Amino acid sequence: MIFGPLAICFVMLKLLVVAHAPSPNTRRLVDAVLRGAGHPDIGQVEAEWRAPLDAGPEDVLAAQGLILGTPENLGYMSGALKDFFDRIYYPCLDHTDALPFAFYVRAGHDGTGTRRGIESITGGLRWKAVQEPLICRGPFDPAFETQCEELGLMVAAGLDSGLF
């Protein structure tokens, strides 16, 4: 019996980052999440950022994990992130049960209403939170970038290791 060369096939997992970044500081947070998710020790996860108005149900259905990001606007998530949820909710309902996700909020106040809104919608979708929400409160602090980088790393590492 003759055996040909063994082909090893690695399937890349997709980590979708849907984050509204209307300012330089919120863009720095997106970049930090992507930097963490792209850590060299993460071998099987590819992170991709989409602005909420550019992301659709097909993006969510193709993802194995999700990180959401939003500024706090008037005590709630950004209108762009809410629009994203409005467009993906029914097409993804019953097709993304237990989708691992995490989120961060750039909160000028306390982030409570934003957190409650995101948790309500993702609960209806039956997604699985894999990290505590990261609420970046008060004036912008460069430590927020470190926290977002750690969030990206932890979610990507969990996907990469098969933990979720």
Number of C-alpha atoms within 10 A of each C-alpha: 2 4 5 5 6 6 6 6 6 8 8 13 18 20 26 23 28 26 28 23 21 13 9 9 16 21 14 16 26 28 18 22 30 26 19 24 27 20 15 8 11 17 15 15 23 17 22 17 20 16 19 24 16 11 21 20 16 11 15 22 15 13 19 19 28 26 26 22 27 28 26 24 16 13 17 20 24 22 16 18 22 17 14 19 20 13 16 18 18 12 15 17 14 12 13 20 15 18 21 22 23 23 25 27 28 26 25 17 16 16 25 14 16 24 21 12 15 21 17 12 15 18 14 13 21 18 20 17 18 19 15 11 18 19 23 24 16 12 10 14 11 11 10 21 22 16 19 28 22 18 25 28 22 18 25 32 22 16 20 18 12 8 9 17
